[in-house]
Amino acid sequence: MKLSVLERVVSLSMLPQKGSFTNIKLLRVVREDLSFDETENSKLKFVQGEASLTWNLTADVQDKDITFGEVVSQMLIKELKKLDEEEAVEEQHFSLYEKLIGGF
């Protein structure tokens, strides 16, 4: 699935930090796929603030094709559904939610 810069950043932030050995191995691979290479970093000029991450929104960075396996997809879906149940879905989650779970 093609993910934008925002969707990649949101996905990275939603992946669990703990889990079984097997799941952590899967997560390491997905984190590597979602991360940004040197060219993307130089174009995006990420700036980490105290509570936020900003970047050059006009940078010419193409959406990246990311393949989530079933286990990682279910982890992200679980987190998105949890946010939905808590009525805590934010605008930044919207497109990722639609791609992984679908609309109404």
Secondary structure, 3 states (H helix, E strand, C coil): CEECHHHHHHHHHHCCCCCCHHHHHHHHHHHHHHCCCHHHHHHHCCEECCCCEECCCCCCCCCEECCCCHHHHHHHHHHHHHHHHCCCCCHHHHHHHHHHCCCC
